[in-house]
Amino acid sequence: MNLILTWACYFALCCFSLATLCAFIRLLKGATPQDRVLGLDTMYINCMLLILVLGMLYRTSWYFDIALLISLLGFVSSSALSKFLLRGEVIEP
């Protein structure tokens, strides 16, 4: 692998880790439930990007499959949480 790409992957890992830490702090100290949902949404996106960068760094396709699964589950969970906060229930009778 090219040396510049390797260093760029390590720099991206550091940046996404820092962003995940900031989103986790927002998740814990959120003033409203909407802030906490936004922190959780940002955190799963940053974790997905971390896994994608690891897949580029280690040159394996397993990481890309895991990132796809995380993005699907994160979208469904953020949609369910936003519907719960909006209406008070997820499944309507």
Secondary structure, 3 states (H helix, E strand, C coil): CCHHHHHHHHHHHHHHHHHHHHHHHHHHHCCCHHHHHHHHHHHHHHHHHHHHHHHHHHCCCHHHHHHHHHHHHHHHHHHHHHHHHHHCCCCCC
